[in-house]
Amino acid sequence: MAKFTKENEAGKTFVRINKKTGRGHYTIFPESNQHKYCQEVRLEGFDRLPSGFYTNNGFGLTGAGVEILQEVTAKYKKKKIALTVAAKGDFRIDGRGREVALTIPHKLLTTINSEKRSIRSQGA
């Protein structure tokens, strides 16, 4: 099986992607403040780690990542989010289960992060 994996400095794997199916996951380690909202991000449609993630340590989403997770948790009053980042498709959110099921298209995540960087650079 052709796979893409990524490890942190301690040798713990935090990214696994099956290149043939395009499916995988990114583990958010407990050292990250995002871990309390989401422990794993499902990846759909990628053969390597897409932009928008911390690439060296398993700390989760970059840019507006923690704000997205905080907002969803606050709105739905749920402790955990089942997050999927997809190469294609539409934004979806479903808070009916024990967890909030959230699917973010990669293009939207990129746009949100770009806007966040722009706001930061303006000193806001």
Phi and psi restraints in degrees (value plus and minus 20) as a CYANA .aco file:
   2 ALA   PHI     -99.3   -59.3
   2 ALA   PSI     100.8   140.8
   3 LYS   PHI    -156.7  -116.7
   3 LYS   PSI     136.5   176.5
   4 PHE   PHI    -132.2   -92.2
   4 PHE   PSI     108.2   148.2
   5 THR   PHI    -153.3  -113.3
   5 THR   PSI     136.3   176.3
   6 LYS   PHI    -161.0  -121.0
   6 LYS   PSI     116.4   156.4
   7 GLU   PHI    -140.0  -100.0
   7 GLU   PSI     135.0   175.0
   8 ASN   PHI    -105.4   -65.4
   8 ASN   PSI    -197.5  -157.5
   9 GLU   PHI     -82.4   -42.4
   9 GLU   PSI     -47.9    -7.9
  10 ALA   PHI    -101.4   -61.4
  10 ALA   PSI     -21.2    18.8
  11 GLY   PHI      66.4   106.4
  11 GLY   PSI     -10.6    29.4
  12 LYS   PHI    -106.4   -66.4
  12 LYS   PSI     105.8   145.8
  13 THR   PHI     -94.2   -54.2
  13 THR   PSI     110.0   150.0
  14 PHE   PHI    -142.7  -102.7
  14 PHE   PSI     -26.8    13.2
  15 VAL   PHI    -151.5  -111.5
  15 VAL   PSI     110.6   150.6
  16 ARG   PHI    -157.5  -117.5
  16 ARG   PSI     104.3   144.3
  17 ILE   PHI    -155.4  -115.4
  17 ILE   PSI     109.9   149.9
  18 ASN   PHI    -103.5   -63.5
  18 ASN   PSI      91.7   131.7
  19 LYS   PHI     -84.9   -44.9
  19 LYS   PSI     -48.8    -8.8
  20 LYS   PHI     -92.8   -52.8
  20 LYS   PSI     -61.0   -21.0
  21 THR   PHI    -113.2   -73.2
  21 THR   PSI     -38.8     1.2
  22 GLY   PHI      56.4    96.4
  22 GLY   PSI      -9.7    30.3
  23 ARG   PHI    -128.1   -88.1
  23 ARG   PSI     126.6   166.6
  24 GLY   PHI    -192.2  -152.2
  24 GLY   PSI    -184.5  -144.5
  25 HIS   PHI    -171.4  -131.4
  25 HIS   PSI     136.7   176.7
  26 TYR   PHI    -141.7  -101.7
  26 TYR   PSI      98.1   138.1
  27 THR   PHI    -107.9   -67.9
  27 THR   PSI     109.9   149.9
  28 ILE   PHI    -115.6   -75.6
  28 ILE   PSI      96.5   136.5
  29 PHE   PHI     -94.8   -54.8
  29 PHE   PSI     134.1   174.1
  30 PRO   PHI     -78.2   -38.2
  30 PRO   PSI     -41.9    -1.9
  31 GLU   PHI     -87.9   -47.9
  31 GLU   PSI     -37.1     2.9
  32 SER   PHI    -107.0   -67.0
  32 SER   PSI     122.8   162.8
  33 ASN   PHI     -89.2   -49.2
  33 ASN   PSI     -34.4     5.6
  34 GLN   PHI     -98.0   -58.0
  34 GLN   PSI     -38.6     1.4
  35 HIS   PHI     -79.2   -39.2
  35 HIS   PSI     -53.2   -13.2
  36 LYS   PHI     -87.8   -47.8
  36 LYS   PSI     -39.0     1.0
  37 TYR   PHI    -117.8   -77.8
  37 TYR   PSI     -54.5   -14.5
  38 CYS   PHI    -176.5  -136.5
  38 CYS   PSI     107.0   147.0
  39 GLN   PHI    -115.7   -75.7
  39 GLN   PSI     -40.4    -0.4
  40 GLU   PHI    -169.6  -129.6
  40 GLU   PSI     117.6   157.6
  41 VAL   PHI    -129.0   -89.0
  41 VAL   PSI     103.8   143.8
  42 ARG   PHI     -98.8   -58.8
  42 ARG   PSI     120.1   160.1
  43 LEU   PHI    -135.8   -95.8
  43 LEU   PSI     110.2   150.2
  44 GLU   PHI    -149.8  -109.8
  44 GLU   PSI     101.9   141.9
  45 GLY   PHI      73.3   113.3
  45 GLY   PSI       2.4    42.4
  46 PHE   PHI    -144.0  -104.0
  46 PHE   PSI     127.3   167.3
  47 ASP   PHI    -127.2   -87.2
  47 ASP   PSI     -21.9    18.1
  48 ARG   PHI    -174.9  -134.9
  48 ARG   PSI     154.3   194.3
  49 LEU   PHI     -87.9   -47.9
  49 LEU   PSI     102.9   142.9
  50 PRO   PHI     -96.3   -56.3
  50 PRO   PSI     146.8   186.8
  51 SER   PHI     -85.2   -45.2
  51 SER   PSI     140.9   180.9
  52 GLY   PHI      80.3   120.3
  52 GLY   PSI     -15.7    24.3
  53 PHE   PHI    -145.0  -105.0
  53 PHE   PSI     129.9   169.9
  54 TYR   PHI     -87.1   -47.1
  54 TYR   PSI     109.5   149.5
  55 THR   PHI    -117.7   -77.7
  55 THR   PSI     -28.8    11.2
  56 ASN   PHI    -133.9   -93.9
  56 ASN   PSI     -32.8     7.2
  57 ASN   PHI    -162.8  -122.8
  57 ASN   PSI     -20.3    19.7
  58 GLY   PHI      52.2    92.2
  58 GLY   PSI      12.5    52.5
  59 PHE   PHI    -110.6   -70.6
  59 PHE   PSI     -22.9    17.1
  60 GLY   PHI      84.6   124.6
  60 GLY   PSI    -168.3  -128.3
  61 LEU   PHI     -98.8   -58.8
  61 LEU   PSI     123.1   163.1
  62 THR   PHI    -108.5   -68.5
  62 THR   PSI    -196.8  -156.8
  63 GLY   PHI      38.8    78.8
  63 GLY   PSI    -138.1   -98.1
  64 ALA   PHI    -107.7   -67.7
  64 ALA   PSI      -9.3    30.7
  65 GLY   PHI     -71.3   -31.3
  65 GLY   PSI     -72.4   -32.4
  66 VAL   PHI     -85.9   -45.9
  66 VAL   PSI     -55.7   -15.7
  67 GLU   PHI     -85.3   -45.3
  67 GLU   PSI     -60.0   -20.0
  68 ILE   PHI     -79.6   -39.6
  68 ILE   PSI     -68.5   -28.5
  69 LEU   PHI     -83.8   -43.8
  69 LEU   PSI     -60.7   -20.7
  70 GLN   PHI     -84.2   -44.2
  70 GLN   PSI     -64.1   -24.1
  71 GLU   PHI     -83.0   -43.0
  71 GLU   PSI     -65.4   -25.4
  72 VAL   PHI     -84.0   -44.0
  72 VAL   PSI     -63.6   -23.6
  73 THR   PHI     -81.5   -41.5
  73 THR   PSI     -64.2   -24.2
  74 ALA   PHI     -85.8   -45.8
  74 ALA   PSI     -62.8   -22.8
  75 LYS   PHI     -86.4   -46.4
  75 LYS   PSI     -62.7   -22.7
  76 TYR   PHI    -116.7   -76.7
  76 TYR   PSI     -22.8    17.2
  77 LYS   PHI      34.9    74.9
  77 LYS   PSI      16.1    56.1
  78 LYS   PHI    -133.8   -93.8
  78 LYS   PSI     131.3   171.3
  79 LYS   PHI    -104.4   -64.4
  79 LYS   PSI     -46.7    -6.7
  80 LYS   PHI    -146.9  -106.9
  80 LYS   PSI     130.1   170.1
  81 ILE   PHI    -142.1  -102.1
  81 ILE   PSI     110.4   150.4
  82 ALA   PHI    -114.6   -74.6
  82 ALA   PSI      76.9   116.9
  83 LEU   PHI    -118.4   -78.4
  83 LEU   PSI     114.6   154.6
  84 THR   PHI    -145.3  -105.3
  84 THR   PSI     112.2   152.2
  85 VAL   PHI    -128.5   -88.5
  85 VAL   PSI     102.8   142.8
  86 ALA   PHI    -137.4   -97.4
  86 ALA   PSI     121.8   161.8
  87 ALA   PHI     -86.9   -46.9
  87 ALA   PSI     -51.0   -11.0
  88 LYS   PHI    -156.2  -116.2
  88 LYS   PSI     147.0   187.0
  89 GLY   PHI      90.0   130.0
  89 GLY   PSI    -190.3  -150.3
  90 ASP   PHI    -130.7   -90.7
  90 ASP   PSI     139.0   179.0
  91 PHE   PHI     -86.8   -46.8
  91 PHE   PSI     113.2   153.2
  92 ARG   PHI    -160.1  -120.1
  92 ARG   PSI     122.3   162.3
  93 ILE   PHI    -163.5  -123.5
  93 ILE   PSI     114.1   154.1
  94 ASP   PHI    -160.8  -120.8
  94 ASP   PSI      93.6   133.6
  95 GLY   PHI    -122.6   -82.6
  95 GLY   PSI      -1.5    38.5
  96 ARG   PHI     -97.7   -57.7
  96 ARG   PSI     -44.8    -4.8
  97 GLY   PHI    -109.6   -69.6
  97 GLY   PSI    -187.5  -147.5
  98 ARG   PHI     -86.8   -46.8
  98 ARG   PSI     -50.3   -10.3
  99 GLU   PHI    -134.7   -94.7
  99 GLU   PSI     142.0   182.0
 100 VAL   PHI    -108.3   -68.3
 100 VAL   PSI     101.3   141.3
 101 ALA   PHI    -108.3   -68.3
 101 ALA   PSI      97.1   137.1
 102 LEU   PHI    -146.3  -106.3
 102 LEU   PSI     103.8   143.8
 103 THR   PHI    -137.7   -97.7
 103 THR   PSI     103.7   143.7
 104 ILE   PHI    -137.6   -97.6
 104 ILE   PSI     101.7   141.7
 105 PRO   PHI     -84.4   -44.4
 105 PRO   PSI     120.6   160.6
 106 HIS   PHI     -76.6   -36.6
 106 HIS   PSI     -58.0   -18.0
 107 LYS   PHI     -80.6   -40.6
 107 LYS   PSI     -61.1   -21.1
 108 LEU   PHI     -86.7   -46.7
 108 LEU   PSI     -63.3   -23.3
 109 LEU   PHI     -79.0   -39.0
 109 LEU   PSI     -62.5   -22.5
 110 THR   PHI     -82.0   -42.0
 110 THR   PSI     -62.7   -22.7
 111 THR   PHI     -83.6   -43.6
 111 THR   PSI     -66.2   -26.2
 112 ILE   PHI     -80.3   -40.3
 112 ILE   PSI     -65.6   -25.6
 113 ASN   PHI     -85.2   -45.2
 113 ASN   PSI     -57.0   -17.0
 114 SER   PHI     -84.3   -44.3
 114 SER   PSI     -63.2   -23.2
 115 GLU   PHI     -85.0   -45.0
 115 GLU   PSI     -58.3   -18.3
 116 LYS   PHI     -83.4   -43.4
 116 LYS   PSI     -63.9   -23.9
 117 ARG   PHI     -82.6   -42.6
 117 ARG   PSI     -60.0   -20.0
 118 SER   PHI     -83.0   -43.0
 118 SER   PSI     -62.5   -22.5
 119 ILE   PHI     -84.4   -44.4
 119 ILE   PSI     -63.8   -23.8
 120 ARG   PHI     -81.7   -41.7
 120 ARG   PSI     -60.9   -20.9
 121 SER   PHI     -88.3   -48.3
 121 SER   PSI     -43.0    -3.0
 122 GLN   PHI    -106.3   -66.3
 122 GLN   PSI     -22.3    17.7
 123 GLY   PHI      59.7    99.7
 123 GLY   PSI      -3.3    36.7
